């Protein structure tokens, strides 16, 4: 269901120097929003 979110998180965790912080923050925020929508 949220495999895409966890994949993105894993990518961020394993490559913190490659992904810039704003992009990472956007991904996390979007994942949180999607999870909230599914729960709602």
C-alpha positions in Angstrom: 0.0 0.0 0.0 2.6 2.5 1.1 5.6 0.6 -0.5 6.4 3.7 -2.5 6.7 5.8 0.7 9.0 3.3 2.4 11.1 2.9 -0.7 11.5 6.7 -0.8 12.4 6.7 2.8 14.9 3.9 2.4 16.5 5.9 -0.5 16.7 9.0 1.7 18.2 7.0 4.6 20.8 5.2 2.5 21.8 8.3 0.4 21.4 11.4 2.7 24.2 13.2 0.9 22.6 12.7 -2.5 19.1 13.9 -1.8 18.7 17.5 -0.7 16.8 18.2 2.4 13.8 20.1 0.8 13.1 17.2 -1.5 13.3 14.7 1.3 10.9 16.8 3.4 8.5 17.1 0.5 8.5 13.3 0.0 7.9 12.6 3.7 5.1 15.2 3.9 3.4 13.7 0.8 3.7 10.2 2.3 2.2 11.3 5.6 -0.7 13.0 3.7 -1.4 9.9 1.7 -1.3 7.7 4.8 -3.7 10.1 6.5 -6.1 10.0 3.5 -6.1 6.2 3.6 -6.9 6.1 7.3 -9.7 8.7 6.9 
